[in-house]
Amino acid sequence: MFEEQKHITNKTKLFHNTPLGHGDSVYFIGIGGIGMSALARYFHSKNIIVSGYDKTETILTKQLQQEGIKVHYEDNIELIDKHASVIVYTPAIPAEHKELNYYRENGYEVVKRSDVLQWITEASFNVCVAGTHGKTTVTSMVAHILRDTGYGCNAFLGGIAANYNTNFWSSENNTVVVEADEYDRSFLKLSPDVAIITAMDADHLDIYGTAEEVENAFIQFAGKVKADGLLIKKHGLHRTDELANKNQLSYSSFTGVGADVHVTTTSVINGSYHFGVKSKDWLLNDVVLHMGGLHNIENCIAAITVAKYLGIEDDKIKAAVASFKGVRRRFEYALKNDKHVVIDDYAHHPEELKALLSGVRSLYGEQKITMVFQPHLFSRTKDLADGFAASLDMADEIILLPIYPARELPIAGVTSELILNKMKASNKQVLGKEAMLDFIRGTKPELIVMAGAGDIDVLVNKVKSIVE
């Protein structure tokens, strides 16, 4: 044990149910991640000393530094906080990381992000939003409604809420709204009072192995809802009867399908959705959502169901929905004028792409869609190539970028061409980043949709500047 380390040997000095008190410090390895940065901001707001490492500087890490959090970008044990009480790391960090191994080898308390969320949520009223897609938008909608109506909540989001330009905020109300991540089974450490399940599609098969195991994890998550709590689930989920809870509601954006909560009417007026929401106990008319994508009506219904369950007044709910500006990179308009539209989205799963393109069609009809997609992870591309091909075929012109590897090493035979060769569309190609930009310069498409969870977002402004 190095003498400069201040080790916490027990949890008797609990601070918001963590082994931290005023004057203590926490160090994040991978602090620039969307979930990690929310936790960093949480501790910083509680006067805990926060610092951390990330591989590269981003807009988000710059914001953390501006807020008073020290961040460095070199894997160097000379730059770490050797007095840290707790070390939080992301599973995306490689096993050979010097800083992580230093902390592990010298007796520090080293935990995952999910462990910290477990500490925080053990003593609060928790709304936990899970699902293989849709969870970031629903979490942000719920948190925004609670904040905008004055109900109040502590929010831990998996995206940047456009209304507030942050992924975290705090409140004196001991209610937590948190995105429940299924990766690495992290969500099984949470204690939901209200749980939402938006989808249970096959994903993260590098962790789970099979689609059945993914579903099993969600069934376990549903079983963690407190005895007097509420489970809110999308209508029609596979194995829905196994999502056991004595208090549960299903939701849908369609009428006549048997969902407990559903729309009454839906229309598009000046690019916004107008609809009503009905359950057996209540009716909410004249809801207006200014966020694109038909799937976001369904996401909004889930959020409204939470608000009604919490007893928030109808007028306040509708005002909050109408003021919701969306989530960065979730059907976000990077450009929208009389000549050109550029939509940026985080979609990285076939079902997400299907929902994204369906939403674009609902607003723009038969107008030509030029789709630029960056596959994320070799394993996901390999496992879901057929689904990606089918969803991308919904566009009129498709440009595939090379696979973004993230935490993975290449897999033999797995490239973007694997998807391309399975597509039925004729107007398709794989291009590198610069070649894609050259193509946009030469063709100036009127409606461009850009999607992916890698670094495609850094290309969005370049595309915007070309066509605007």
C-alpha positions as a Python dict, from the first residue, in 0.01 Angstrom:
ca = {
    (1, 'M'): (0, 0, 0),
    (2, 'F'): (140, 339, -95),
    (3, 'E'): (136, 577, 198),
    (4, 'E'): (-13, 866, -2),
    (5, 'Q'): (-334, 672, -59),
    (6, 'K'): (-625, 748, 175),
    (7, 'H'): (-811, 417, 189),
    (8, 'I'): (-1171, 386, 303),
    (9, 'T'): (-1196, 62, 502),
    (10, 'N'): (-1569, 73, 569),
    (11, 'K'): (-1883, 258, 470),
    (12, 'T'): (-1958, 418, 806),
    (13, 'K'): (-1921, 768, 659),
    (14, 'L'): (-2195, 725, 404),
    (15, 'F'): (-2269, 1029, 194),
    (16, 'H'): (-2582, 980, -15),
    (17, 'N'): (-2530, 608, 40),
    (18, 'T'): (-2174, 607, -99),
    (19, 'P'): (-1847, 568, 99),
    (20, 'L'): (-1770, 936, 43),
    (21, 'G'): (-1798, 1249, 252),
    (22, 'H'): (-1720, 1617, 209),
    (23, 'G'): (-1350, 1659, 135),
    (24, 'D'): (-1313, 1309, -10),
    (25, 'S'): (-1233, 1253, -376),
    (26, 'V'): (-1337, 1020, -656),
    (27, 'Y'): (-1139, 940, -970),
    (28, 'F'): (-1298, 832, -1299),
    (29, 'I'): (-1123, 620, -1562),
    (30, 'G'): (-1321, 694, -1877),
    (31, 'I'): (-1470, 1015, -1740),
    (32, 'G'): (-1581, 1137, -2083),
    (33, 'G'): (-1837, 861, -2130),
    (34, 'I'): (-2196, 979, -2127),
    (35, 'G'): (-2288, 774, -1819),
    (36, 'M'): (-1958, 831, -1640),
    (37, 'S'): (-1970, 1208, -1688),
    (38, 'A'): (-2318, 1220, -1533),
    (39, 'L'): (-2181, 1053, -1220),
    (40, 'A'): (-1882, 1288, -1220),
    (41, 'R'): (-2119, 1582, -1227),
    (42, 'Y'): (-2326, 1428, -947),
    (43, 'F'): (-2031, 1401, -711),
    (44, 'H'): (-1901, 1743, -811),
    (45, 'S'): (-2242, 1891, -722),
    (46, 'K'): (-2208, 1735, -375),
    (47, 'N'): (-1870, 1903, -312),
    (48, 'I'): (-1674, 1583, -367),
    (49, 'I'): (-1337, 1638, -538),
    (50, 'V'): (-1363, 1487, -887),
    (51, 'S'): (-1096, 1419, -1149),
    (52, 'G'): (-1035, 1164, -1419),
    (53, 'Y'): (-882, 1026, -1736),
    (54, 'D'): (-1014, 977, -2086),
    (55, 'K'): (-851, 875, -2410),
    (56, 'T'): (-937, 1185, -2611),
    (57, 'E'): (-1061, 1538, -2552),
    (58, 'T'): (-1424, 1594, -2651),
    (59, 'I'): (-1685, 1865, -2618),
    (60, 'L'): (-1810, 1685, -2308),
    (61, 'T'): (-1469, 1660, -2137),
    (62, 'K'): (-1410, 2028, -2213),
    (63, 'Q'): (-1739, 2107, -2041),
    (64, 'L'): (-1635, 1902, -1736),
    (65, 'Q'): (-1311, 2099, -1717),
    (66, 'Q'): (-1500, 2428, -1744),
    (67, 'E'): (-1716, 2312, -1452),
    (68, 'G'): (-1404, 2265, -1237),
    (69, 'I'): (-1330, 1893, -1289),
    (70, 'K'): (-970, 1804, -1373),
    (71, 'V'): (-933, 1577, -1679),
    (72, 'H'): (-619, 1446, -1850),
    (73, 'Y'): (-573, 1240, -2165),
    (74, 'E'): (-257, 1037, -2102),
    (75, 'D'): (-252, 693, -1932),
    (76, 'N'): (4, 801, -1673),
    (77, 'I'): (8, 711, -1302),
    (78, 'E'): (195, 1034, -1231),
    (79, 'L'): (-118, 1227, -1325),
    (80, 'I'): (-374, 1034, -1117),
    (81, 'D'): (-529, 1122, -781),
    (82, 'K'): (-344, 896, -535),
    (83, 'H'): (-562, 1021, -248),
    (84, 'A'): (-885, 909, -413),
    (85, 'S'): (-1138, 736, -190),
    (86, 'V'): (-1313, 558, -475),
    (87, 'I'): (-1208, 474, -831),
    (88, 'V'): (-1485, 441, -1091),
    (89, 'Y'): (-1407, 278, -1425),
    (90, 'T'): (-1593, 187, -1740),
    (91, 'P'): (-1582, -171, -1876),
    (92, 'A'): (-1464, -23, -2207),
    (93, 'I'): (-1121, 44, -2052),
    (94, 'P'): (-865, -214, -2175),
    (95, 'A'): (-726, -469, -1926),
    (96, 'E'): (-369, -339, -1969),
    (97, 'H'): (-456, 18, -1867),
    (98, 'K'): (-177, 143, -1638),
    (99, 'E'): (-387, 367, -1416),
    (100, 'L'): (-656, 104, -1359),
    (101, 'N'): (-398, -160, -1273),
    (102, 'Y'): (-216, 76, -1035),
    (103, 'Y'): (-534, 132, -837),
    (104, 'R'): (-620, -238, -836),
    (105, 'E'): (-274, -346, -727),
    (106, 'N'): (-256, -97, -442),
    (107, 'G'): (-576, -168, -253),
    (108, 'Y'): (-801, 115, -366),
    (109, 'E'): (-1177, 72, -381),
    (110, 'V'): (-1227, 16, -756),
    (111, 'V'): (-1587, -6, -877),
    (112, 'K'): (-1793, 9, -1195),
    (113, 'R'): (-2040, 284, -1279),
    (114, 'S'): (-2323, 41, -1201),
    (115, 'D'): (-2193, -6, -845),
    (116, 'V'): (-2207, 369, -784),
    (117, 'L'): (-2560, 391, -922),
    (118, 'Q'): (-2652, 109, -685),
    (119, 'W'): (-2519, 311, -390),
    (120, 'I'): (-2707, 622, -497),
    (121, 'T'): (-3040, 451, -565),
    (122, 'E'): (-3056, 233, -254),
    (123, 'A'): (-3204, 520, -53),
    (124, 'S'): (-3419, 706, -306),
    (125, 'F'): (-3742, 673, -504),
    (126, 'N'): (-3627, 551, -844),
    (127, 'V'): (-3767, 564, -1194),
    (128, 'C'): (-3544, 325, -1393),
    (129, 'V'): (-3577, 318, -1772),
    (130, 'A'): (-3450, 9, -1955),
    (131, 'G'): (-3462, -117, -2312),
    (132, 'T'): (-3232, -212, -2597),
    (133, 'H'): (-3343, 108, -2768),
    (134, 'G'): (-3551, 410, -2674),
    (135, 'K'): (-3432, 429, -2313),
    (136, 'T'): (-3229, 751, -2347),
    (137, 'T'): (-3519, 944, -2498),
    (138, 'V'): (-3772, 809, -2246),
    (139, 'T'): (-3537, 879, -1953),
    (140, 'S'): (-3485, 1234, -2077),
    (141, 'M'): (-3858, 1286, -2130),
    (142, 'V'): (-3945, 1162, -1781),
    (143, 'A'): (-3672, 1370, -1619),
    (144, 'H'): (-3771, 1680, -1815),
    (145, 'I'): (-4139, 1645, -1723),
    (146, 'L'): (-4051, 1608, -1355),
    (147, 'R'): (-3817, 1907, -1367),
    (148, 'D'): (-4036, 2133, -1582),
    (149, 'T'): (-4350, 2071, -1374),
    (150, 'G'): (-4171, 2147, -1047),
    (151, 'Y'): (-4198, 1790, -917),
    (152, 'G'): (-3818, 1765, -915),
    (153, 'C'): (-3573, 1480, -963),
    (154, 'N'): (-3208, 1384, -979),
    (155, 'A'): (-3145, 1284, -1341),
    (156, 'F'): (-2877, 1050, -1476),
    (157, 'L'): (-2916, 1047, -1854),
    (158, 'G'): (-2752, 852, -2133),
    (159, 'G'): (-2761, 1154, -2362),
    (160, 'I'): (-2745, 1533, -2353),
    (161, 'A'): (-3088, 1686, -2290),
    (162, 'A'): (-3126, 1969, -2541),
    (163, 'N'): (-3332, 2179, -2298),
    (164, 'Y'): (-3048, 2198, -2047),
    (165, 'N'): (-2736, 2095, -2243),
    (166, 'T'): (-2642, 1840, -1978),
    (167, 'N'): (-2684, 1474, -1887),
    (168, 'F'): (-2726, 1535, -1512),
    (169, 'W'): (-2913, 1760, -1277),
    (170, 'S'): (-2994, 1748, -907),
    (171, 'S'): (-3294, 1827, -692),
    (172, 'E'): (-3391, 1842, -327),
    (173, 'N'): (-3662, 1588, -407),
    (174, 'N'): (-3511, 1245, -333),
    (175, 'T'): (-3639, 1103, -662),
    (176, 'V'): (-3391, 960, -911),
    (177, 'V'): (-3458, 915, -1284),
    (178, 'V'): (-3190, 691, -1428),
    (179, 'E'): (-3117, 516, -1755),
    (180, 'A'): (-3094, 145, -1674),
    (181, 'D'): (-2821, 2, -1896),
    (182, 'E'): (-2846, -365, -1994),
    (183, 'Y'): (-2481, -381, -2105),
    (184, 'D'): (-2283, -607, -1870),
    (185, 'R'): (-2613, -664, -1679),
    (186, 'S'): (-2556, -333, -1501),
    (187, 'F'): (-2927, -261, -1457),
    (188, 'L'): (-2968, -557, -1223),
    (189, 'K'): (-2799, -354, -948),
    (190, 'L'): (-3073, -91, -943),
    (191, 'S'): (-3377, -73, -712),
    (192, 'P'): (-3673, 44, -921),
    (193, 'D'): (-3989, 189, -770),
    (194, 'V'): (-4106, 247, -1126),
    (195, 'A'): (-3945, 53, -1410),
    (196, 'I'): (-3997, 104, -1782),
    (197, 'I'): (-3900, -154, -2046),
    (198, 'T'): (-3908, -12, -2399),
    (199, 'A'): (-3763, -306, -2594),
    (200, 'M'): (-3594, -645, -2546),
    (201, 'D'): (-3433, -702, -2885),
    (202, 'A'): (-3113, -899, -2935),
    (203, 'D'): (-2810, -681, -2865),
    (204, 'H'): (-2478, -703, -2681),
    (205, 'L'): (-2449, -1064, -2786),
    (206, 'D'): (-2077, -1041, -2709),
    (207, 'I'): (-2194, -1028, -2345),
    (208, 'Y'): (-2511, -1238, -2349),
    (209, 'G'): (-2442, -1493, -2621),
    (210, 'T'): (-2805, -1539, -2727),
    (211, 'A'): (-3121, -1335, -2768),
    (212, 'E'): (-3284, -1554, -2504),
    (213, 'E'): (-3023, -1452, -2247),
    (214, 'V'): (-3089, -1085, -2326),
    (215, 'E'): (-3457, -1144, -2257),
    (216, 'N'): (-3376, -1334, -1938),
    (217, 'A'): (-3186, -1032, -1808),
    (218, 'F'): (-3485, -805, -1871),
    (219, 'I'): (-3712, -1052, -1696),
    (220, 'Q'): (-3475, -1038, -1397),
    (221, 'F'): (-3484, -657, -1412),
    (222, 'A'): (-3865, -657, -1407),
    (223, 'G'): (-3850, -881, -1102),
    (224, 'K'): (-3648, -619, -914),
    (225, 'V'): (-3936, -370, -907),
    (226, 'K'): (-4035, -313, -546),
    (227, 'A'): (-4345, -491, -419),
    (228, 'D'): (-4556, -175, -420),
    (229, 'G'): (-4395, -37, -737),
    (230, 'L'): (-4506, -19, -1099),
    (231, 'L'): (-4378, -187, -1415),
    (232, 'I'): (-4449, -2, -1742),
    (233, 'K'): (-4377, -212, -2051),
    (234, 'K'): (-4416, -163, -2423),
    (235, 'H'): (-4712, -362, -2550),
    (236, 'G'): (-4626, -676, -2745),
    (237, 'L'): (-4283, -750, -2602),
    (238, 'H'): (-4169, -1110, -2649),
    (239, 'R'): (-4221, -1322, -2333),
    (240, 'T'): (-4429, -1040, -2191),
    (241, 'D'): (-4613, -1280, -1957),
    (242, 'E'): (-4283, -1348, -1781),
    (243, 'L'): (-4237, -981, -1694),
    (244, 'A'): (-4392, -1045, -1357),
    (245, 'N'): (-4517, -768, -1132),
    (246, 'K'): (-4851, -732, -961),
    (247, 'N'): (-4876, -368, -1072),
    (248, 'Q'): (-4802, -325, -1442),
    (249, 'L'): (-4921, -130, -1742),
    (250, 'S'): (-4853, -178, -2112),
    (251, 'Y'): (-4831, 113, -2355),
    (252, 'S'): (-4858, 158, -2730),
    (253, 'S'): (-4888, 432, -2991),
    (254, 'F'): (-5165, 233, -3161),
    (255, 'T'): (-5531, 202, -3069),
    (256, 'G'): (-5720, -126, -3058),
    (257, 'V'): (-5420, -349, -2977),
    (258, 'G'): (-5507, -412, -2614),
    (259, 'A'): (-5250, -185, -2450),
    (260, 'D'): (-5342, -36, -2112),
    (261, 'V'): (-5225, 309, -2223),
    (262, 'H'): (-5251, 414, -2588),
    (263, 'V'): (-5314, 704, -2826),
    (264, 'T'): (-5663, 814, -2921),
    (265, 'T'): (-5584, 1026, -3227),
    (266, 'T'): (-5261, 1129, -3403),
    (267, 'S'): (-5194, 1401, -3658),
    (268, 'V'): (-4900, 1597, -3797),
    (269, 'I'): (-4935, 1976, -3799),
    (270, 'N'): (-4645, 2195, -3910),
    (271, 'G'): (-4395, 1919, -3843),
    (272, 'S'): (-4520, 1845, -3489),
    (273, 'Y'): (-4724, 1554, -3355),
    (274, 'H'): (-5065, 1619, -3198),
    (275, 'F'): (-5226, 1331, -3011),
    (276, 'G'): (-5433, 1217, -2716),
    (277, 'V'): (-5343, 952, -2458),
    (278, 'K'): (-5596, 725, -2284),
    (279, 'S'): (-5588, 467, -2008),
    (280, 'K'): (-5872, 296, -1828),
    (281, 'D'): (-5844, 557, -1549),
    (282, 'W'): (-5762, 882, -1730),
    (283, 'L'): (-5764, 1072, -2058),
    (284, 'L'): (-5512, 1336, -2168),
    (285, 'N'): (-5612, 1528, -2480),
    (286, 'D'): (-5429, 1784, -2694),
    (287, 'V'): (-5072, 1667, -2635),
    (288, 'V'): (-4819, 1834, -2868),
    (289, 'L'): (-4472, 1691, -2926),
    (290, 'H'): (-4223, 1890, -3130),
    (291, 'M'): (-3974, 1602, -3162),
    (292, 'G'): (-3963, 1410, -3490),
    (293, 'G'): (-4010, 1034, -3527),
    (294, 'L'): (-4332, 839, -3483),
    (295, 'H'): (-4153, 616, -3230),
    (296, 'N'): (-4116, 922, -3009),
    (297, 'I'): (-4493, 938, -2965),
    (298, 'E'): (-4465, 594, -2806),
    (299, 'N'): (-4169, 707, -2595),
    (300, 'C'): (-4374, 1007, -2484),
    (301, 'I'): (-4667, 786, -2381),
    (302, 'A'): (-4435, 593, -2148),
    (303, 'A'): (-4313, 918, -1993),
    (304, 'I'): (-4665, 1054, -1955),
    (305, 'T'): (-4769, 731, -1782),
    (306, 'V'): (-4499, 790, -1519),
    (307, 'A'): (-4611, 1149, -1468),
    (308, 'K'): (-4976, 1046, -1424),
    (309, 'Y'): (-4870, 773, -1179),
    (310, 'L'): (-4688, 1037, -975),
    (311, 'G'): (-4999, 1257, -967),
    (312, 'I'): (-4870, 1547, -1174),
    (313, 'E'): (-5143, 1778, -1309),
    (314, 'D'): (-5254, 1739, -1672),
    (315, 'D'): (-5185, 2098, -1780),
    (316, 'K'): (-4834, 2083, -1638),
    (317, 'I'): (-4765, 1754, -1817),
    (318, 'K'): (-4882, 1893, -2152),
    (319, 'A'): (-4680, 2211, -2109),
    (320, 'A'): (-4370, 2007, -2028),
    (321, 'V'): (-4414, 1780, -2332),
    (322, 'A'): (-4464, 2081, -2558),
    (323, 'S'): (-4144, 2241, -2427),
    (324, 'F'): (-3933, 1924, -2467),
    (325, 'K'): (-3656, 1992, -2719),
    (326, 'G'): (-3532, 1636, -2743),
    (327, 'V'): (-3197, 1471, -2686),
    (328, 'R'): (-2878, 1544, -2869),
    (329, 'R'): (-2837, 1295, -3155),
    (330, 'R'): (-3188, 1153, -3117),
    (331, 'F'): (-3372, 1263, -3433),
    (332, 'E'): (-3189, 1593, -3399),
    (333, 'Y'): (-3214, 1846, -3678),
    (334, 'A'): (-2858, 1955, -3753),
    (335, 'L'): (-3000, 2161, -4041),
    (336, 'K'): (-3354, 2241, -4144),
    (337, 'N'): (-3436, 2507, -4401),
    (338, 'D'): (-3638, 2545, -4720),
    (339, 'K'): (-3380, 2357, -4931),
    (340, 'H'): (-3200, 2105, -4713),
    (341, 'V'): (-3256, 1888, -4405),
    (342, 'V'): (-2982, 1704, -4214),
    (343, 'I'): (-3099, 1472, -3935),
    (344, 'D'): (-2847, 1332, -3685),
    (345, 'D'): (-2932, 1022, -3482),
    (346, 'Y'): (-2755, 778, -3249),
    (347, 'A'): (-2929, 474, -3402),
    (348, 'H'): (-2695, 174, -3402),
    (349, 'H'): (-2934, -123, -3394),
    (350, 'P'): (-3159, -246, -3681),
    (351, 'E'): (-3478, -169, -3489),
    (352, 'E'): (-3354, 183, -3412),
    (353, 'L'): (-3275, 242, -3779),
    (354, 'K'): (-3617, 111, -3875),
    (355, 'A'): (-3785, 348, -3628),
    (356, 'L'): (-3568, 638, -3743),
    (357, 'L'): (-3643, 592, -4112),
    (358, 'S'): (-4014, 530, -4043),
    (359, 'G'): (-4019, 859, -3854),
    (360, 'V'): (-3851, 1041, -4143),
    (361, 'R'): (-4108, 894, -4385),
    (362, 'S'): (-4394, 1006, -4158),
    (363, 'L'): (-4275, 1366, -4190),
    (364, 'Y'): (-4131, 1378, -4542),
    (365, 'G'): (-4338, 1126, -4736),
    (366, 'E'): (-4175, 996, -5054),
    (367, 'Q'): (-3898, 1256, -5063),
    (368, 'K'): (-3562, 1096, -5145),
    (369, 'I'): (-3371, 994, -4830),
    (370, 'T'): (-2991, 980, -4846),
    (371, 'M'): (-2877, 766, -4552),
    (372, 'V'): (-2523, 778, -4413),
    (373, 'F'): (-2468, 499, -4158),
    (374, 'Q'): (-2162, 405, -3956),
    (375, 'P'): (-2188, 50, -3813),
    (376, 'H'): (-2080, 25, -3448),
    (377, 'L'): (-1880, -278, -3329),
    (378, 'F'): (-1762, -574, -3535),
    (379, 'S'): (-1958, -816, -3317),
    (380, 'R'): (-2287, -627, -3356),
    (381, 'T'): (-2235, -603, -3733),
    (382, 'K'): (-2167, -976, -3754),
    (383, 'D'): (-2466, -1074, -3538),
    (384, 'L'): (-2721, -835, -3688),
    (385, 'A'): (-2609, -788, -4050),
    (386, 'D'): (-2939, -917, -4194),
    (387, 'G'): (-3140, -677, -3980),
    (388, 'F'): (-2918, -382, -4068),
    (389, 'A'): (-2956, -458, -4439),
    (390, 'A'): (-3337, -479, -4416),
    (391, 'S'): (-3367, -152, -4223),
    (392, 'L'): (-3127, 41, -4445),
    (393, 'D'): (-3320, -73, -4752),
    (394, 'M'): (-3594, 166, -4635),
    (395, 'A'): (-3379, 458, -4755),
    (396, 'D'): (-3342, 557, -5121),
    (397, 'E'): (-2966, 609, -5125),
    (398, 'I'): (-2732, 446, -4873),
    (399, 'I'): (-2372, 526, -4786),
    (400, 'L'): (-2204, 293, -4538),
    (401, 'L'): (-1894, 413, -4355),
    (402, 'P'): (-1634, 165, -4227),
    (403, 'I'): (-1718, -6, -3896),
    (404, 'Y'): (-1638, 193, -3582),
    (405, 'P'): (-1453, -60, -3359),
    (406, 'A'): (-1491, 108, -3015),
    (407, 'R'): (-1360, -146, -2764),
    (408, 'E'): (-1322, -433, -3014),
    (409, 'L'): (-1051, -582, -3231),
    (410, 'P'): (-1138, -667, -3595),
    (411, 'I'): (-1317, -993, -3677),
    (412, 'A'): (-1209, -1173, -3994),
    (413, 'G'): (-1457, -1120, -4277),
    (414, 'V'): (-1663, -860, -4088),
    (415, 'T'): (-1668, -523, -4266),
    (416, 'S'): (-1935, -283, -4381),
    (417, 'E'): (-1947, -479, -4706),
    (418, 'L'): (-2112, -760, -4506),
    (419, 'I'): (-2419, -539, -4469),
    (420, 'L'): (-2391, -394, -4818),
    (421, 'N'): (-2397, -735, -4985),
    (422, 'K'): (-2716, -833, -4802),
    (423, 'M'): (-2907, -520, -4906),
    (424, 'K'): (-3163, -529, -5186),
    (425, 'A'): (-3132, -159, -5269),
    (426, 'S'): (-2937, -77, -5582),
    (427, 'N'): (-2823, 274, -5484),
    (428, 'K'): (-2571, 177, -5216),
    (429, 'Q'): (-2197, 205, -5153),
    (430, 'V'): (-1926, 189, -4886),
    (431, 'L'): (-1716, 504, -4862),
    (432, 'G'): (-1448, 633, -4628),
    (433, 'K'): (-1515, 957, -4442),
    (434, 'E'): (-1345, 1191, -4690),
    (435, 'A'): (-1496, 1011, -4988),
    (436, 'M'): (-1839, 1045, -4829),
    (437, 'L'): (-1789, 1420, -4787),
    (438, 'D'): (-1677, 1446, -5149),
    (439, 'F'): (-1992, 1261, -5257),
    (440, 'I'): (-2210, 1504, -5060),
    (441, 'R'): (-2028, 1798, -5219),
    (442, 'G'): (-2096, 1661, -5564),
    (443, 'T'): (-2463, 1568, -5516),
    (444, 'K'): (-2597, 1808, -5247),
    (445, 'P'): (-2885, 1579, -5135),
    (446, 'E'): (-3193, 1761, -5003),
    (447, 'L'): (-3270, 1515, -4719),
    (448, 'I'): (-2976, 1352, -4541),
    (449, 'V'): (-3004, 1119, -4242),
    (450, 'M'): (-2680, 1042, -4054),
    (451, 'A'): (-2677, 766, -3793),
    (452, 'G'): (-2441, 567, -3575),
    (453, 'A'): (-2293, 544, -3226),
    (454, 'G'): (-1927, 588, -3321),
    (455, 'D'): (-1762, 912, -3431),
    (456, 'I'): (-1997, 993, -3718),
    (457, 'D'): (-2122, 1287, -3513),
    (458, 'V'): (-1800, 1479, -3587),
    (459, 'L'): (-1891, 1462, -3957),
    (460, 'V'): (-2238, 1609, -3915),
    (461, 'N'): (-2128, 1972, -3905),
    (462, 'K'): (-1906, 1915, -4208),
    (463, 'V'): (-2202, 1777, -4402),
    (464, 'K'): (-2417, 2064, -4278),
    (465, 'S'): (-2163, 2324, -4396),
    (466, 'I'): (-2148, 2160, -4740),
    (467, 'V'): (-2520, 2170, -4812),
    (468, 'E'): (-2645, 2479, -4627),
}
